[in-house]
């Protein structure tokens, strides 16, 4: 193109989700995790030791989690990717409560109602599919059967 090289990339951004170069459809979570950590560290740096843990956890859930989970309800994730996302949340809780024990981190997540990533994504996917099935545009109508099948599998 005009004598310029086209740069090679292992991921491309489309609608805020990074698609990874792969044999099968795959996404890259690296950028979402980097954005999450950047936001979390910014919030924690401003209010971390001044505000109560309740406030910091609520800020994590309302400001940071949406950045991490953006668009993932429409993407297939592997077990490794889900574990990676759970680690991101657990490491944030570890920093908030200044603990290293996984059992204590899990207890803190339970006490502050911060569910497992699989449960959060399942609920988000269910909401996404319900809204998708209610739309009347031609693409949604054509794909409604597949959406209904996925929605039924989430209900079981």
C-alpha positions as CSV (number, residue, x, y, z in Angstrom):
1,X,0.0,0.0,0.0
2,X,1.7,3.2,-1.2
3,X,5.1,1.5,-0.7
4,X,4.5,1.0,3.1
5,X,4.7,-2.3,4.8
6,X,1.5,-3.7,6.3
7,X,2.3,-4.5,10.0
8,X,1.7,-8.0,11.2
9,X,-0.6,-8.4,14.2
10,X,-1.8,-11.4,16.3
11,X,-5.0,-9.6,17.2
12,X,-7.4,-7.2,15.7
13,X,-9.9,-5.0,17.5
14,X,-13.5,-5.3,16.3
15,X,-16.4,-3.6,18.3
16,X,-14.2,-3.4,21.4
17,X,-13.3,-7.1,21.4
18,X,-9.8,-8.3,20.2
19,X,-10.1,-11.2,17.8
20,X,-7.0,-13.4,17.9
21,X,-5.3,-15.0,14.9
22,X,-6.1,-18.7,15.3
23,X,-7.3,-21.7,13.4
24,X,-10.6,-21.5,15.2
25,X,-12.6,-18.4,16.3
26,X,-10.8,-17.0,19.4
27,X,-10.5,-13.8,21.2
28,X,-7.6,-12.3,23.1
29,X,-8.2,-11.2,26.7
30,X,-4.8,-9.5,27.1
31,X,-6.1,-6.1,26.3
32,X,-9.2,-6.4,28.5
33,X,-7.0,-7.5,31.4
34,X,-4.6,-4.7,30.9
35,X,-7.4,-2.2,30.8
36,X,-8.9,-3.7,33.9
37,X,-5.6,-3.5,35.8
38,X,-5.0,0.0,34.6
39,X,-8.5,1.1,35.9
40,X,-8.3,-0.9,39.1
41,X,-4.8,0.5,40.0
42,X,-6.0,4.0,39.2
43,X,-9.0,3.6,41.5
44,X,-7.1,1.8,44.2
45,X,-4.3,4.4,44.1
46,X,-6.8,7.2,44.7
47,X,-9.0,5.7,47.4
48,X,-7.4,2.3,48.3
49,X,-6.2,3.0,51.8
50,X,-8.5,5.9,52.6
51,X,-11.9,4.4,51.7
52,X,-13.4,1.3,53.4
53,X,-13.1,-2.1,51.7
54,X,-16.9,-1.9,50.9
55,X,-16.3,1.2,48.8
56,X,-13.3,-0.2,47.0
57,X,-15.1,-3.5,46.2
58,X,-18.2,-1.6,44.9
59,X,-15.9,0.6,42.7
60,X,-14.3,-2.6,41.5
61,X,-17.7,-4.1,40.6
62,X,-19.1,-1.0,39.0
63,X,-16.2,0.6,37.3
64,X,-13.6,-2.2,36.6
65,X,-15.6,-5.4,36.0
66,X,-17.5,-3.9,33.0
67,X,-14.2,-3.1,31.4
68,X,-13.0,-6.7,31.8
69,X,-16.2,-8.3,30.7
70,X,-17.1,-6.0,27.8
71,X,-18.5,-8.1,24.9
72,X,-17.7,-11.5,26.4
73,X,-21.3,-12.6,26.6
74,X,-21.2,-13.0,22.8
75,X,-17.9,-14.8,22.7
76,X,-17.0,-18.4,23.3
77,X,-14.5,-18.7,26.1
78,X,-12.3,-21.7,27.0
79,X,-11.8,-23.0,30.5
80,X,-8.3,-21.5,30.5
81,X,-9.6,-18.1,29.6
82,X,-12.3,-18.3,32.4
83,X,-9.6,-19.2,34.9
84,X,-7.5,-16.3,33.7
85,X,-10.4,-13.9,34.3
86,X,-11.1,-15.4,37.7
87,X,-7.4,-14.9,38.6
88,X,-7.7,-11.2,37.7
89,X,-10.6,-10.7,40.1
90,X,-8.9,-12.8,42.8
91,X,-5.7,-10.9,42.6
92,X,-7.6,-7.6,42.9
93,X,-9.3,-8.9,46.1
94,X,-6.0,-10.0,47.3
95,X,-4.7,-6.5,46.9
96,X,-7.7,-4.8,48.5
97,X,-7.6,-7.0,51.6
98,X,-3.9,-7.4,51.7
99,X,-4.0,-11.2,51.9
100,X,-2.3,-14.0,49.9
101,X,-4.4,-17.1,50.9
102,X,-6.8,-18.3,48.1
103,X,-9.3,-19.5,50.8
104,X,-9.5,-16.0,52.3
105,X,-9.8,-14.4,48.9
106,X,-12.6,-16.8,48.0
107,X,-14.3,-16.0,51.3
108,X,-14.0,-12.3,50.7
109,X,-15.4,-12.7,47.2
110,X,-18.3,-14.6,48.7
111,X,-19.0,-12.1,51.5
112,X,-19.0,-9.2,49.0
113,X,-21.2,-11.0,46.5
114,X,-18.6,-11.1,43.8
115,X,-19.5,-14.3,41.9
116,X,-17.4,-16.6,39.9
117,X,-16.7,-15.2,36.4
118,X,-18.6,-18.2,34.9
119,X,-21.7,-17.3,36.8
120,X,-21.5,-13.6,35.9
121,X,-20.9,-14.3,32.2
122,X,-23.8,-16.9,32.2
123,X,-26.2,-14.2,33.6
124,X,-24.9,-11.6,31.1
125,X,-25.3,-14.1,28.2
126,X,-28.8,-14.9,29.3
127,X,-29.7,-11.2,29.3
128,X,-28.0,-10.7,26.0
129,X,-29.9,-13.5,24.3
130,X,-33.2,-12.5,25.8
131,X,-32.8,-9.0,24.4
132,X,-31.5,-10.4,21.1
133,X,-34.6,-12.7,20.7
134,X,-36.9,-9.8,21.3
135,X,-35.5,-7.6,18.4
136,X,-37.3,-7.6,15.1
137,X,-34.6,-6.7,12.6
138,X,-33.8,-9.2,9.9
139,X,-30.5,-10.5,11.2
140,X,-32.0,-11.2,14.6
141,X,-35.0,-12.9,13.1
142,X,-32.8,-15.1,10.9
143,X,-30.6,-16.1,13.9
144,X,-33.3,-16.4,16.5
145,X,-33.5,-20.2,16.4
146,X,-29.8,-20.5,17.4
147,X,-30.2,-17.9,20.1
148,X,-33.2,-19.8,21.5
149,X,-31.2,-23.0,21.6
150,X,-28.4,-21.3,23.5
151,X,-30.9,-19.6,25.8
152,X,-32.5,-23.0,26.6
153,X,-29.1,-24.5,27.3
154,X,-28.4,-21.7,29.8
155,X,-31.7,-22.4,31.6
156,X,-30.8,-26.1,32.2
